[in-house]
Amino acid sequence: MPKFLNVANKLLSLRGAITLSDEHDQQVFEAKGEFAFLSPTWRLYKGSTQVASIRKRIWAWSRTWDVESALGNFVIRRKLWSWSPQFRVIGGSFDGAAISGSLFDLNAEIEVQGKLIAKVRGKILTLRDRHNVELLDQSDEGVLLTAIAMVVMQLDRKTSSGGGDGGD
């Protein structure tokens, strides 16, 4: 298992794509968006196998994503009134997991039952969004939750910055 994941939005991608590679720059996961008017589905692949689908809810008080994955079905919801991005996992085997980011979306932490499983550090002054993720929990489940959380954070950032919900 990788000890680090490097997350980057692909440039010049019509539908949108996010790659997650290991410390040796080998692709571990890839998220691909689809063309959709209101709420595109993003699919997360490990190799050629789909391991998760992520869809933003259209009618919700706070930004909410429905996730279907190898971890089960669950929801990731952003805290409504917060200066910095804060998310909570609702349902599934990681119910209650917290994802908290910094004010400018550069750094974040993923915590499950009081245990830190990943630290995210953003790179500044890059042409595209780039983050380095230190995986403190290297189990398959912990890595998959981290990958899903990173995709949701990237989609949330696109929504926040007026970039739409997905496929650009």
C-alpha positions in Angstrom: 0.0 0.0 0.0 1.2 3.5 -0.7 2.2 5.7 2.2 1.3 8.9 0.3 -1.2 9.8 -2.3 -0.7 12.8 -4.6 -4.0 14.3 -5.8 -4.2 16.4 -9.0 -6.9 17.6 -11.2 -6.2 16.7 -14.8 -5.8 19.6 -17.2 -7.7 19.8 -20.4 -10.2 17.2 -19.4 -13.7 17.8 -20.9 -15.6 15.8 -18.4 -13.3 16.3 -15.5 -10.8 13.9 -14.0 -8.8 13.6 -10.8 -5.8 11.3 -10.4 -4.5 9.9 -7.2 -1.0 8.5 -7.5 1.5 7.0 -5.1 4.8 8.4 -4.0 6.4 6.8 -7.1 4.0 8.6 -9.4 2.1 5.4 -10.2 -1.7 5.9 -10.5 -3.6 4.3 -7.7 -7.1 5.8 -8.3 -8.7 7.9 -10.9 -12.0 9.8 -10.6 -13.9 10.6 -13.7 -16.9 12.9 -14.1 -19.7 12.7 -16.6 -21.6 15.2 -18.6 -24.8 16.1 -16.7 -26.9 19.2 -16.5 -27.5 19.3 -12.7 -25.7 16.6 -10.8 -23.1 14.5 -12.5 -22.0 11.2 -11.1 -18.3 10.9 -10.4 -16.8 7.3 -10.6 -13.7 6.3 -8.7 -11.6 3.6 -10.3 -8.7 1.5 -9.0 -7.2 0.3 -12.2 -10.1 -0.6 -14.4 -12.4 -1.6 -11.5 -15.0 0.9 -10.3 -14.7 1.2 -6.5 -17.1 4.1 -5.8 -19.6 6.4 -7.3 -20.2 9.9 -5.9 -23.2 12.1 -6.7 -24.0 15.5 -5.3 -27.5 15.9 -4.0 -29.3 18.8 -5.7 -31.9 19.7 -3.0 -30.1 19.7 0.4 -29.6 22.4 3.0 -25.9 21.8 3.0 -23.7 20.3 0.3 -24.2 16.6 0.4 -22.8 13.7 -1.6 -24.3 10.3 -1.8 -21.6 7.6 -2.0 -21.9 4.0 -3.2 -18.7 2.1 -2.7 -17.0 -1.1 -1.6 -17.3 0.4 1.9 -21.1 0.4 1.6 -23.5 3.2 0.9 -23.1 6.4 2.9 -23.4 10.2 2.8 -20.8 12.9 3.1 -22.3 16.2 4.3 -20.5 19.5 4.6 -21.2 21.5 7.8 -23.5 24.3 6.9 -22.1 27.3 8.9 -18.3 27.0 9.0 -15.4 29.2 7.9 -13.4 26.2 6.9 -14.6 23.1 5.0 -15.8 20.5 7.5 -17.5 17.3 6.4 -19.1 14.3 8.3 -19.6 10.8 7.0 -23.1 9.5 7.8 -23.8 5.8 7.6 -21.6 2.9 6.4 -18.7 1.4 8.2 -17.0 4.8 8.8 -20.1 6.5 10.3 -19.1 9.6 12.2 -15.7 10.1 10.4 -14.8 13.8 10.2 -13.0 15.6 7.4 -11.8 19.1 8.3 -10.0 21.5 6.1 -8.2 24.8 6.5 -9.7 28.2 5.6 -8.1 28.2 2.2 -8.5 24.5 1.3 -4.8 23.8 1.4 -4.6 21.5 4.4 -7.1 19.0 5.9 -7.3 16.0 8.2 -9.4 12.9 8.1 -10.3 11.4 11.5 -12.2 8.2 12.3 -13.4 7.6 15.9 -10.9 10.1 17.2 -8.0 8.5 15.3 -6.2 10.5 12.6 -6.1 8.4 9.4 -4.8 10.9 6.9 -3.1 14.4 6.7 -3.6 16.5 3.6 -1.2 19.2 2.5 -2.0 21.4 -0.5 0.6 22.8 -2.8 0.4 26.5 -3.5 1.4 28.3 -6.7 0.6 25.4 -9.0 -1.3 25.5 -12.3 -3.9 23.0 -11.0 -5.1 21.8 -7.6 -2.5 19.5 -6.1 -2.5 17.9 -2.7 -0.2 15.5 -0.9 -1.9 13.0 1.4 0.0 11.2 4.1 -1.8 7.9 4.8 -1.6 7.1 8.5 -4.1 4.2 8.1 -2.8 2.1 5.2 -5.6 -0.5 5.3 -7.5 -0.9 2.1 -10.6 0.6 3.7 -8.7 3.6 5.1 -7.1 4.3 1.8 -10.4 4.1 -0.1 -12.2 6.4 2.4 -9.3 8.9 2.0 -9.6 8.7 -1.8 -13.4 9.3 -1.7 -12.9 12.1 0.8 -10.3 13.8 -1.5 -12.7 13.6 -4.5 -15.5 15.1 -2.5 -13.2 17.9 -1.3 -12.1 18.7 -4.8 -15.8 18.7 -6.0 -16.7 20.9 -3.1 -13.9 23.3 -4.0 -15.1 23.5 -7.6 -18.6 24.2 -6.4 -17.4 26.9 -4.0 -15.3 28.6 -6.6 -18.1 28.7 -9.1 -16.7 26.0 -11.2 -19.9 24.0 -11.2 -20.5 20.5 -9.9 -18.3 18.5 -12.1 -17.5 17.9 -15.7 -15.8 21.1 -16.9 
